[in-house]
Amino acid sequence: MEQVKLSMQHGGKHFPALIRTAAILQLIYAIIELGDCITAILMASGLATNFYPLMVFKEMQTLFDSQPVWLIPLFLFYTSLRAASAVGLWQNRMWGFWLTIFVSIATLIMAPFLLPFTALEMLLNGVLMMVLLIGFFGDTPILKPKG
């Protein structure tokens, strides 16, 4: 009933299964980011070496090679936002939608600095955004019909 009511208000059909799919993708993404956090901690403590591919930007490569402790807040930022947005999407909360949009845009801004390591990440992030937006807007018309 609520779905029909929402569709009538916005003028189109929404696809909740795609929102759930976006939540699952976001959770998987958070787990991958958690792996990066653990790797950065291991690198900072000297228990692991930098196994990431060479970065295009030498400054980022230097950071990965000699000061990985500075990567921990960056990875924790993305991990926590992705996990929180996954929960929000799963619970069908608007804040989860907007948090996902925010963290996806932040990723697309930051990812080019970590190329080639983040090339696949940029593609997956684009797919995530498309699934989320199609699920949210569905077949809602761009313009309201006259009449």
C-alpha positions in Angstrom: 0.0 0.0 0.0 2.8 2.4 1.0 4.6 1.6 -2.3 1.5 2.5 -4.3 1.0 5.7 -2.3 4.6 6.7 -2.8 4.3 6.0 -6.6 1.3 8.1 -6.9 2.9 11.0 -5.1 6.0 10.9 -7.3 4.3 10.0 -10.5 6.1 6.7 -11.1 6.9 3.2 -10.0 9.9 2.6 -7.7 12.0 -0.5 -7.5 12.8 -1.4 -3.8 14.7 -4.6 -4.9 17.3 -2.3 -6.5 17.6 -0.3 -3.3 18.3 -3.6 -1.4 20.8 -4.5 -4.1 22.5 -1.2 -3.7 22.6 -1.8 0.1 24.3 -5.2 -0.4 26.8 -3.7 -2.9 27.5 -0.9 -0.4 28.1 -3.5 2.4 30.4 -5.5 0.3 32.2 -2.3 -0.6 32.5 -1.5 3.2 34.0 -4.9 3.8 36.6 -4.3 1.1 37.4 -0.9 2.6 37.8 -2.6 6.0 40.4 -4.9 4.4 42.2 -1.7 3.3 42.1 -0.4 6.9 43.6 -3.6 8.2 46.3 -3.6 5.5 47.2 0.0 6.3 47.5 -0.8 10.0 49.7 -3.8 9.2 51.8 -1.7 6.9 52.1 1.1 9.5 53.2 -1.4 12.1 55.7 -3.0 9.8 53.9 -6.4 9.7 53.2 -6.1 6.0 54.8 -4.3 3.0 53.0 -2.3 0.4 51.6 -4.7 -2.1 49.4 -2.1 -3.9 50.3 -1.4 -7.5 52.3 1.7 -8.3 50.2 4.8 -8.1 50.1 7.4 -10.9 50.7 10.2 -8.5 54.1 9.9 -6.9 52.9 11.7 -3.7 50.4 9.0 -3.1 52.9 6.3 -3.8 55.3 7.9 -1.2 52.5 7.9 1.3 51.8 4.2 0.7 55.5 3.3 0.9 56.8 5.4 3.8 53.9 6.7 5.9 50.9 4.3 5.6 49.7 5.5 9.0 48.1 8.5 7.2 46.0 6.1 5.1 44.2 4.7 8.1 41.9 7.8 8.6 41.2 7.9 4.9 40.2 4.2 4.8 38.2 4.4 8.0 36.3 7.4 6.6 35.2 5.4 3.6 34.6 2.2 5.6 32.3 3.9 8.2 30.3 5.9 5.7 29.8 2.9 3.4 28.7 0.7 6.3 26.3 3.3 7.7 24.9 4.0 4.3 24.3 0.3 3.7 22.3 0.1 6.9 20.4 3.2 5.9 19.6 1.8 2.5 18.6 -1.6 3.9 16.2 0.1 6.3 14.8 2.2 3.5 15.9 5.5 5.0 16.4 8.7 3.0 19.5 9.5 4.9 21.0 6.2 3.6 20.2 7.3 0.1 21.9 10.6 0.5 24.8 9.2 2.5 25.4 6.7 -0.4 25.3 9.5 -2.9 27.8 11.6 -0.8 30.3 8.7 -0.3 30.0 7.7 -4.0 30.8 11.3 -5.1 33.7 11.5 -2.6 35.0 8.2 -4.0 34.8 9.5 -7.6 36.7 12.6 -6.6 39.4 10.8 -4.6 39.8 7.7 -6.8 41.8 9.3 -9.7 44.6 10.1 -7.2 45.0 6.4 -6.5 45.0 5.1 -10.1 45.5 2.4 -11.3 44.6 0.8 -7.9 41.1 2.4 -8.0 40.2 1.9 -11.7 37.9 -1.0 -11.0 36.6 0.8 -7.9 35.5 3.7 -10.0 33.6 1.4 -12.4 31.9 -0.5 -9.5 31.0 2.8 -7.8 29.3 4.0 -11.1 27.3 0.8 -11.2 26.3 1.2 -7.6 25.1 4.8 -8.2 23.1 3.7 -11.3 21.4 0.8 -9.4 20.6 3.2 -6.5 19.2 6.0 -8.7 17.2 3.6 -10.9 15.8 2.0 -7.8 14.9 5.3 -6.2 13.5 7.1 -9.2 12.2 4.1 -11.1 10.0 5.1 -14.0 9.2 8.5 -12.6 8.7 10.9 -15.6 11.0 13.8 -15.9 8.2 16.2 -16.7 4.7 15.9 -15.3 2.1 15.4 -18.0 -0.2 18.5 -18.6 -3.8 18.1 -17.7 
